[in-house]
């Protein structure tokens, strides 16, 4: 089973970059544009790591 990562960032290009890089390394990744979207993913997706935009 691969490690799961959730990326939360309001910039679509940043989310896409993380997704491409982590998928190439074999990780399962989900992305969200904001906290509300991220919270909706959590009942079915239990990430090992969450990367959030803090700006």
C-alpha positions in Angstrom: 0.0 0.0 0.0 1.4 3.4 -0.9 1.6 6.3 1.4 -1.2 8.9 1.1 -0.7 12.6 0.9 -3.2 15.5 0.9 -2.1 18.8 -0.6 -4.2 21.9 0.3 -3.3 25.0 -1.6 -5.4 27.7 -3.3 -3.1 27.9 -6.3 -4.1 25.2 -8.9 -0.6 25.2 -10.4 1.0 24.4 -7.1 -1.5 21.6 -6.5 -0.8 20.2 -9.9 3.0 20.3 -9.4 2.8 18.5 -6.1 0.4 15.9 -7.6 2.7 15.2 -10.6 5.9 14.9 -8.5 4.4 12.7 -5.7 2.5 10.4 -8.1 5.8 9.9 -10.1 7.3 8.7 -6.8 4.5 6.2 -6.2 2.4 8.1 -3.6 -1.4 8.3 -3.6 -2.3 12.0 -3.6 -5.4 14.0 -3.3 -5.6 17.8 -3.6 -8.0 20.4 -2.3 -8.2 24.2 -3.0 -9.2 25.1 0.6 -9.9 23.7 4.0 -13.6 23.1 3.2 -12.7 20.8 0.3 -10.0 19.1 2.4 -12.4 18.3 5.2 -14.9 16.8 2.7 -12.1 14.3 1.6 -11.2 13.1 5.0 -14.1 10.7 5.7 -12.9 8.5 2.8 -9.2 9.5 2.5 -6.9 9.1 5.5 -3.6 10.8 4.6 -0.3 10.0 6.2 0.8 13.5 5.4 -1.0 16.8 4.8 0.8 19.7 3.1 -0.9 23.1 3.5 -0.3 26.5 2.1 0.4 28.9 5.0 0.5 32.2 3.2 
